[in-house]
Amino acid sequence: MITLLLLIILILLLIGALPVFPYSRNWGYSPSGMVGLLLVIVVVLLLFGMI
């Protein structure tokens, strides 16, 4: 239950970190890249049964 909630929150953070506003276009891929990395780590931990 908690893992599903964590996964949903990380996916929402990934969508929210996309640079779609004019002032955030110069941020590059840094925010979405960091959240994407967290998402990949959580998915890998879920697959190995550690969470």
Number of C-alpha atoms within 10 A of each C-alpha: 5 8 12 10 10 13 17 13 13 18 16 12 16 19 13 13 19 18 17 9 8 7 8 11 11 9 12 11 12 12 15 18 14 13 20 18 12 16 20 14 12 18 15 13 12 14 10 9 8 8 11
